[in-house]
Amino acid sequence: MAAIASNSDKARELDEGTRAAWAAYSDSLRDLTGEEYEQAERESWSQLQTELRRLERRRRALAQTAG
């Protein structure tokens, strides 16, 4: 039973990580316009995608240990 609770906690942490990644992306672009926005958006999007892929790998690993 403790393993299920632990996996549930880890899943919540991963969900929070996803929310935090999107918030960081949004925050990095706040108040930017024009070329400054375009440059920041490309870099921020790349960082967001890297983080989302990392979180997805952790989700898959968690699902495998639960299954």
mmCIF file of the C-alpha atoms, coordinates in Angstrom:
data_MODEL
# 
_entry.id   MODEL 
# 
loop_
_atom_site.group_PDB 
_atom_site.id 
_atom_site.type_symbol 
_atom_site.label_atom_id 
_atom_site.label_alt_id 
_atom_site.label_comp_id 
_atom_site.label_asym_id 
_atom_site.label_entity_id 
_atom_site.label_seq_id 
_atom_site.pdbx_PDB_ins_code 
_atom_site.Cartn_x 
_atom_site.Cartn_y 
_atom_site.Cartn_z 
_atom_site.occupancy 
_atom_site.B_iso_or_equiv 
_atom_site.pdbx_formal_charge 
_atom_site.auth_seq_id 
_atom_site.auth_comp_id 
_atom_site.auth_asym_id 
_atom_site.auth_atom_id 
_atom_site.pdbx_PDB_model_num 
ATOM 1  C CA . MET A 1 1  ? 0.000  0.000  0.000   1.00 0.00 ? 1  MET A CA 1 
ATOM 2  C CA . ALA A 1 2  ? 2.887  2.381  0.744   1.00 0.00 ? 2  ALA A CA 1 
ATOM 3  C CA . ALA A 1 3  ? 4.175  1.954  -2.818  1.00 0.00 ? 3  ALA A CA 1 
ATOM 4  C CA . ILE A 1 4  ? 0.816  3.075  -4.218  1.00 0.00 ? 4  ILE A CA 1 
ATOM 5  C CA . ALA A 1 5  ? 0.827  6.165  -2.018  1.00 0.00 ? 5  ALA A CA 1 
ATOM 6  C CA . SER A 1 6  ? 4.406  6.880  -2.985  1.00 0.00 ? 6  SER A CA 1 
ATOM 7  C CA . ASN A 1 7  ? 3.594  6.557  -6.699  1.00 0.00 ? 7  ASN A CA 1 
ATOM 8  C CA . SER A 1 8  ? 0.597  8.815  -6.231  1.00 0.00 ? 8  SER A CA 1 
ATOM 9  C CA . ASP A 1 9  ? 2.800  11.417 -4.546  1.00 0.00 ? 9  ASP A CA 1 
ATOM 10 C CA . LYS A 1 10 ? 5.338  11.137 -7.344  1.00 0.00 ? 10 LYS A CA 1 
ATOM 11 C CA . ALA A 1 11 ? 2.602  11.526 -9.961  1.00 0.00 ? 11 ALA A CA 1 
ATOM 12 C CA . ARG A 1 12 ? 1.393  14.695 -8.227  1.00 0.00 ? 12 ARG A CA 1 
ATOM 13 C CA . GLU A 1 13 ? 4.970  15.992 -8.189  1.00 0.00 ? 13 GLU A CA 1 
ATOM 14 C CA . LEU A 1 14 ? 5.240  15.346 -11.922 1.00 0.00 ? 14 LEU A CA 1 
ATOM 15 C CA . ASP A 1 15 ? 1.944  17.165 -12.506 1.00 0.00 ? 15 ASP A CA 1 
ATOM 16 C CA . GLU A 1 16 ? 3.250  20.090 -10.483 1.00 0.00 ? 16 GLU A CA 1 
ATOM 17 C CA . GLY A 1 17 ? 6.458  19.996 -12.503 1.00 0.00 ? 17 GLY A CA 1 
ATOM 18 C CA . THR A 1 18 ? 4.416  20.254 -15.689 1.00 0.00 ? 18 THR A CA 1 
ATOM 19 C CA . ARG A 1 19 ? 2.477  23.235 -14.337 1.00 0.00 ? 19 ARG A CA 1 
ATOM 20 C CA . ALA A 1 20 ? 5.734  24.866 -13.220 1.00 0.00 ? 20 ALA A CA 1 
ATOM 21 C CA . ALA A 1 21 ? 7.333  24.327 -16.638 1.00 0.00 ? 21 ALA A CA 1 
ATOM 22 C CA . TRP A 1 22 ? 4.422  26.010 -18.389 1.00 0.00 ? 22 TRP A CA 1 
ATOM 23 C CA . ALA A 1 23 ? 4.405  28.849 -15.848 1.00 0.00 ? 23 ALA A CA 1 
ATOM 24 C CA . ALA A 1 24 ? 8.147  29.405 -16.374 1.00 0.00 ? 24 ALA A CA 1 
ATOM 25 C CA . TYR A 1 25 ? 7.566  29.499 -20.128 1.00 0.00 ? 25 TYR A CA 1 
ATOM 26 C CA . SER A 1 26 ? 4.782  32.037 -19.761 1.00 0.00 ? 26 SER A CA 1 
ATOM 27 C CA . ASP A 1 27 ? 6.727  34.146 -17.271 1.00 0.00 ? 27 ASP A CA 1 
ATOM 28 C CA . SER A 1 28 ? 9.767  34.250 -19.535 1.00 0.00 ? 28 SER A CA 1 
ATOM 29 C CA . LEU A 1 29 ? 7.688  35.938 -22.243 1.00 0.00 ? 29 LEU A CA 1 
ATOM 30 C CA . ARG A 1 30 ? 5.680  38.306 -20.108 1.00 0.00 ? 30 ARG A CA 1 
ATOM 31 C CA . ASP A 1 31 ? 5.965  41.949 -21.153 1.00 0.00 ? 31 ASP A CA 1 
ATOM 32 C CA . LEU A 1 32 ? 8.129  41.175 -24.194 1.00 0.00 ? 32 LEU A CA 1 
ATOM 33 C CA . THR A 1 33 ? 7.258  42.435 -27.651 1.00 0.00 ? 33 THR A CA 1 
ATOM 34 C CA . GLY A 1 34 ? 8.577  42.353 -31.176 1.00 0.00 ? 34 GLY A CA 1 
ATOM 35 C CA . GLU A 1 35 ? 11.991 40.868 -31.858 1.00 0.00 ? 35 GLU A CA 1 
ATOM 36 C CA . GLU A 1 36 ? 12.728 40.534 -28.154 1.00 0.00 ? 36 GLU A CA 1 
ATOM 37 C CA . TYR A 1 37 ? 9.657  38.322 -27.816 1.00 0.00 ? 37 TYR A CA 1 
ATOM 38 C CA . GLU A 1 38 ? 10.529 36.273 -30.919 1.00 0.00 ? 38 GLU A CA 1 
ATOM 39 C CA . GLN A 1 39 ? 14.023 35.486 -29.658 1.00 0.00 ? 39 GLN A CA 1 
ATOM 40 C CA . ALA A 1 40 ? 12.902 34.709 -26.123 1.00 0.00 ? 40 ALA A CA 1 
ATOM 41 C CA . GLU A 1 41 ? 10.002 32.573 -27.356 1.00 0.00 ? 41 GLU A CA 1 
ATOM 42 C CA . ARG A 1 42 ? 12.242 30.277 -29.414 1.00 0.00 ? 42 ARG A CA 1 
ATOM 43 C CA . GLU A 1 43 ? 14.599 29.681 -26.513 1.00 0.00 ? 43 GLU A CA 1 
ATOM 44 C CA . SER A 1 44 ? 11.818 29.365 -23.939 1.00 0.00 ? 44 SER A CA 1 
ATOM 45 C CA . TRP A 1 45 ? 9.869  26.933 -26.137 1.00 0.00 ? 45 TRP A CA 1 
ATOM 46 C CA . SER A 1 46 ? 12.955 24.763 -26.519 1.00 0.00 ? 46 SER A CA 1 
ATOM 47 C CA . GLN A 1 47 ? 13.514 24.742 -22.759 1.00 0.00 ? 47 GLN A CA 1 
ATOM 48 C CA . LEU A 1 48 ? 9.840  23.941 -22.153 1.00 0.00 ? 48 LEU A CA 1 
ATOM 49 C CA . GLN A 1 49 ? 9.918  21.020 -24.584 1.00 0.00 ? 49 GLN A CA 1 
ATOM 50 C CA . THR A 1 50 ? 13.078 19.643 -22.971 1.00 0.00 ? 50 THR A CA 1 
ATOM 51 C CA . GLU A 1 51 ? 11.479 19.789 -19.529 1.00 0.00 ? 51 GLU A CA 1 
ATOM 52 C CA . LEU A 1 52 ? 8.202  18.263 -20.715 1.00 0.00 ? 52 LEU A CA 1 
ATOM 53 C CA . ARG A 1 53 ? 10.100 15.375 -22.342 1.00 0.00 ? 53 ARG A CA 1 
ATOM 54 C CA . ARG A 1 54 ? 12.037 14.814 -19.108 1.00 0.00 ? 54 ARG A CA 1 
ATOM 55 C CA . LEU A 1 55 ? 8.815  14.748 -17.098 1.00 0.00 ? 55 LEU A CA 1 
ATOM 56 C CA . GLU A 1 56 ? 7.203  12.366 -19.583 1.00 0.00 ? 56 GLU A CA 1 
ATOM 57 C CA . ARG A 1 57 ? 10.142 9.952  -19.275 1.00 0.00 ? 57 ARG A CA 1 
ATOM 58 C CA . ARG A 1 58 ? 9.712  10.029 -15.506 1.00 0.00 ? 58 ARG A CA 1 
ATOM 59 C CA . ARG A 1 59 ? 5.947  9.402  -15.881 1.00 0.00 ? 59 ARG A CA 1 
ATOM 60 C CA . ARG A 1 60 ? 6.614  6.363  -18.082 1.00 0.00 ? 60 ARG A CA 1 
ATOM 61 C CA . ALA A 1 61 ? 9.156  5.014  -15.617 1.00 0.00 ? 61 ALA A CA 1 
ATOM 62 C CA . LEU A 1 62 ? 6.694  5.520  -12.774 1.00 0.00 ? 62 LEU A CA 1 
ATOM 63 C CA . ALA A 1 63 ? 3.959  3.721  -14.715 1.00 0.00 ? 63 ALA A CA 1 
ATOM 64 C CA . GLN A 1 64 ? 6.276  0.784  -15.365 1.00 0.00 ? 64 GLN A CA 1 
ATOM 65 C CA . THR A 1 65 ? 7.138  0.418  -11.689 1.00 0.00 ? 65 THR A CA 1 
ATOM 66 C CA . ALA A 1 66 ? 3.440  0.618  -10.771 1.00 0.00 ? 66 ALA A CA 1 
ATOM 67 C CA . GLY A 1 67 ? 2.406  -1.947 -13.378 1.00 0.00 ? 67 GLY A CA 1 
# 
